[in-house]
Amino acid sequence: MRIDVVSIFPDYLAPLDLSLIGKARADGVLDLAVHDLRDFTHDRHRTVDDTPYGGGAGMVMKAQPWAEALDAVLAQSDSGGKPHLVVPGPGGMPFTQAMARRLSDEPWLAFACGRYEGIDERVYEHARDELGLEVSVISLGDYVLNGGEVAVLAMVEAIARLVPGVIGNAASLVEESHEDGLLEYPLYTKPDPWNGRAVPEVLLSGNHAAIATWRHEQRLARTAFRRPDLLPPTVADVDVDVRLATPGDVPELFTLVRACWVQEAQANGILDVPALVEPIEALRASLDSTQTWVARRAGRMVGSVRTHVRGDSGDDLFVGRLCVAPDQQRRGLGRSLLELAESTAPDGIRSYSLITGAQSHDNIRLYKRAGYRLRRGEPEIPGTVELVKRRQT
Ligand SMILES: C[S@@+](CC[C@H](N)C(=O)[O-])C[C@H]1O[C@@H](n2cnc3c(N)ncnc32)[C@H](O)[C@@H]1O
């Protein structure tokens, strides 16, 4: 990949000579050149800025030096190809991992580092219309930096590390934060214990399936806690807030489950239903062994669902305790919670399964509409039916 950076502070880009990016440059995997915008000025003071038309504070970068700098960058093309021009700016599209991945596929990128109040708008138009460049204005985040150099350092690092050959072990890129919309799981290294703190036992077990499940659960929990906005927008009802349950949710969840399963007990004529007799301590403990989601409307808990991986080969996601408060039913929340449960299945899951009362006709109808089929044969729990759905690949 070829990268050109134009700046009035070329020394600011010196860190691009260090670490993995520096090594990729030395190895010829990255061909990176930094240009001084002032080399394209023609006055004694090497002026790159002037006052804004229309008045206002600050200075604006002049069009002419930029046009000449872009001509000089383009003149280096030996194949007739053109760079994708990236202009960092707080008013641009947010820079994301998905964008970094797209840009890492480009053979040639040119970055234009703005300073002062920014660059004369006609430079963007000239680059598009006369030079025929694809131009993207990209923001590092919703805050204002003094110049584009810091943004370019961050973008080049995020993009270049995805270019084949820059990072030795490509597998290390796969499970990173943001690669599949979730944050990374917690990391530990030797020694164990350190300073009286132990490493989670599962990581020492050698059981790769259990480790993968634990890590997936940690990713979900961490994402729900730190960045709930990244989780799938599953609940169509915008008034409903869905999050992973915490121990503080247990008393309310206990009450919700009781209320919902009284209805099930009535429909099936049995009181001895696991959800109705489960002690609160068992419910609390289940937060560690399952992913339990709770849905709130106007602060009130109105629904829940939980999942855990099961089966000898660990390829079935069991969806349990799907419930919606009796007065909140028939508004699509149950279906949304079911979709949420399915959408959080880790890699390797090939089917979803669940159990409901044989006489719970509303539930069975909901599950069938969602693609579940009744499993043939005797159910494990008398008076219930088991339903299964193949995961779409
Ligand atoms: C002081 S800023 C100009 C801010 C501009 N007047 C505005 O309000 O949008 C100067 C330069 O810093 C860079 N910059 C500032 N914040 C940035 C951000 N969040 N992402 C990317 N680049 C940024 C851009 O190159 C910008 O031209």
The ligand as a Tripos MOL2 file, in Angstrom:
@<TRIPOS>MOLECULE
LIG
   27    29     1     0     0
SMALL
NO_CHARGES

@<TRIPOS>ATOM
      1 C1         -9.0470   23.4840   14.7700 C.3       1 LIG1
      2 S1         -9.4830   22.2540   13.6220 S.3       1 LIG1
      3 C2        -10.6840   23.0570   12.6420 C.3       1 LIG1
      4 C3        -12.0590   22.8650   13.1270 C.3       1 LIG1
      5 C4        -13.0920   23.4600   12.1720 C.3       1 LIG1
      6 N1        -13.0530   24.8770   12.2120 N.3       1 LIG1
      7 C5        -14.4820   22.9930   12.5750 C.2       1 LIG1
      8 O1        -15.0990   23.6180   13.4050 O.co2     1 LIG1
      9 O2        -14.9270   21.9350   12.0550 O.co2     1 LIG1
     10 C6         -8.1060   22.1520   12.5460 C.3       1 LIG1
     11 C7         -7.9020   20.8340   11.8580 C.3       1 LIG1
     12 O3         -7.7490   19.8140   12.8120 O.3       1 LIG1
     13 C8         -8.1890   18.5990   12.2680 C.3       1 LIG1
     14 N2         -9.1790   18.0390   13.1920 N.ar      1 LIG1
     15 C9         -9.7150   18.6420   14.2770 C.ar      1 LIG1
     16 N3        -10.5500   17.8400   14.9300 N.ar      1 LIG1
     17 C10       -10.5710   16.6790   14.2560 C.ar      1 LIG1
     18 C11       -11.2790   15.4630   14.4480 C.ar      1 LIG1
     19 N4        -12.1240   15.2830   15.4460 N.pl3     1 LIG1
     20 N5        -11.0650   14.4610   13.5440 N.ar      1 LIG1
     21 C12       -10.2150   14.6470   12.5270 C.ar      1 LIG1
     22 N6         -9.5240   15.7760   12.2980 N.ar      1 LIG1
     23 C13        -9.6890   16.7960   13.1550 C.ar      1 LIG1
     24 C14        -8.7550   18.8870   10.8780 C.3       1 LIG1
     25 O4         -7.7410   18.6030    9.9460 O.3       1 LIG1
     26 C15        -9.0070   20.3730   10.9580 C.3       1 LIG1
     27 O5         -8.9480   20.9690    9.6910 O.3       1 LIG1
@<TRIPOS>BOND
     1     1     2 1
     2     2     3 1
     3     2    10 1
     4     3     4 1
     5     4     5 1
     6     5     6 1
     7     5     7 1
     8     7     8 2
     9     7     9 1
    10    10    11 1
    11    11    12 1
    12    11    26 1
    13    12    13 1
    14    13    14 1
    15    13    24 1
    16    14    15 ar
    17    14    23 ar
    18    15    16 ar
    19    16    17 ar
    20    17    18 ar
    21    17    23 ar
    22    18    19 1
    23    18    20 ar
    24    20    21 ar
    25    21    22 ar
    26    22    23 ar
    27    24    25 1
    28    24    26 1
    29    26    27 1
@<TRIPOS>SUBSTRUCTURE
     1 LIG1         1 GROUP 0 **** ****
